[in-house]
Amino acid sequence: MYTVVINNKGIKVDVSVILFKEDDVFHAYCPELDLVGYDYTEDGAKKSFEWVLKDYLNYTVENGTLEQDLLNHGWRKTC
């Protein structure tokens, strides 16, 4: 689980992250959001993914597009 701080508020995100190596590069891929981080080390790929996730959440929250983007990725409203 990742905790991301946006506008002084923490958002807890629990998503799957698949780690794999391809052509000497480690990838950290999140199928629920179609996001990927990568590096030449496994730890570097994880840190890269955290940066990508934070950037994605900051951008979509600030632009008011998070809900629609999640729906576009197959997420559903439960309430």
LINHU-V499295 format. One record per helix or strand of 2 or more residues. SS is the DSSP state (2 for helix, 1 for strand). FROM is the first residue (numbers start at 1). LEN is the number of residues. If there is no record, write none. Layout:
<<SS FROM LEN> <SS FROM LEN>>
This chain:
<<1 2 5> <1 9 5> <1 18 5> <1 25 6> <1 35 5> <2 42 21> <2 66 7>>
